[in-house]
Amino acid sequence: MELGTLAVAAVGAVFGVGTTLVSDLMRSRREQQRFWNETKRVVYARFLTSLAQTHSRMIVAAFRELPDDVRRQGVHDAFHNDPQNSDAKAVLRELAIVSPDHVHQAALTVYRQLRVIRETLAAQPLRPESPEYEAVRRPFFTELENLQRVMRDDLKPGTSRPAL
């Protein structure tokens, strides 16, 4: 065999191995990104569900005709005691681990607004149409819509968490 033939074969082999390694690396990164996006999607959905369910439980407790102390306790219990063991604060902690900081900050804003609703509903008997409830309900749902937009944007292809 000639030296030129061996050199060409060696270059071809190096090129083939290099191409395979690059392809495997890219595939691995895509799989890792898919895994992260799926993880984030599940946590985001759990957090949004938890917020909605907590809000619903609180308004059910608040808008019943109950004595003040029973109503107040009912609102606080509705906020803290999730029958499915996925209260908003616990899921917020999961979200803090898997999401980028801007998503976590938007989630914190919504969670804080939910706490404002809790305190408002616990403070005094209100009706669903009362101005006091409307004043805290509207910002909550506005921030919730913003959070959903931020989450959707984070899950779009091309937006990614830095590789670990």
N, C-alpha and C positions, 0 to 999 in steps of 0.2 A: 504494500500500500504506500501511496505517496504521502508525503508530509502535508501537502495542501488539502488532500481529502480528509485526513485526520483532523486538521485544524477546522475545516468546514463542519465536520461532524460534531466536534467539541463545541463550537460556537452554537450550532443548532440545538444541541442538548442543553446548554446553559440557557439559551433563549426559551426553550420549551419549559424547562423547570421554573425559570423566572416568571413566565406567563402564568403557569399553574399556581405558583405561590401568590401572585398578585390577585388572581381570580378568587382563590380561596380566602384571602384576606378581605376582599371586597364583599364576598358572600357572607362571611362571618360578621362583618360590620352591619350589613343589611339585616341579618337575623337578630343581632343585638338591638338594633334600632326598632325592629318589629316588636321584640319582647318588651322594650321600654315603653313603646307607645301603647301596647296592650295593657301593660301594668298601670300606666297613667290613666288610660281610658276607664279601667275598672274602678280605680280609686276616685277619679273625678265623678263618675256616675254614682258611686256610693255616697260621696259627700253631698252631691246635689239632692239625692234621695233623702238623705238624713236631714238636711235643712228643711226640705218640704214637709217631711213627716213630723219633725219637731214643731214647726210652725202650726201645722194642722192640729196636733195634740194640744198645743197651748191655747189656740183660739176656742177649741171645744171646751176646755176647762174654764176659760175666762168668760165665755158668753153664756154659761149656765146660770140659772138663778140660784146662787149659793151664798151662804154667809161669807163675809169678807175674808175671814181667816181660812176657811175651807177653799175658797176660790184661789187665794194667794198660794196656798200650799199645792193646790192642783196645778196651777201654772208652773210653779217651780218643779214639781214632780214630772210634769210633761216635758219640761226642758231637759232634765237630767236623767230620766229613767226611760231609756229606749227599750221596748220589749224585744227587739231584735238584736240587742247588744251592739249597736253600731251608732252610738250617739255622736252628734256632730263634732264634739271636741276630740274624741278618739280618732275619727276619720280625718279630721283636720291635721292631726299629728302624722298620720300615714301620708297625707298629701304633702306635708312639709318635707318628707323624706324623698318622695319620687318626683315632685314637680319643680320646675324652675322657680326662682325667687319671685318673679313678677306674677306668676299664677298663685303662689302661696300668699303674697301680699293682697291680691284681690280676694282670695278666700277668707283671709283674716278680716277684711273689711265687711264682708257679708256676715260672717260669724258674729262680729261685734254688733252689727245692726240687729241681728236676731236677739242678742242679749238685751238691746235697748227695747225691743218689742216685749220681751219677757218682763222687764222691769215696769214698763208702762201698763201691761195687762195685769200685773200683780198689784200695782199701786192702788187702783181704784176700779170699781165696776164700770165697764164700758159696753157700748153696743157696737156691732160691726160697722155701722155707718157713722160712728162718732168722729169728730174732728181730731181728737187726741190719738185714736187708733190710726186714722188715715195718715196723720203726720209721721208716724213711725213705719207704717206699712209700705207707703210709697217708696221711701229711700231703700228699704230692704229689697223690694222687687226690682228697682232700678239697678242696684248693685248686683243682684242675682243675675240679671240679664247681662251685665258687663262681665261678670265672672264666667258665664257660659260662653260668651264670645271669646274671651281670653283662652279658655280651655280648648275650644274648637280650633283656634288659631295655633295653639301649641301642638295639637295633634295632626295638623295638616302635614302632608309630605313636604320635606325640605326644611321644616323647623325641627330642630333636634336638641336634645340635651347633650352637652359635651361628653365625649367618650370617657369612660372611667378607666 
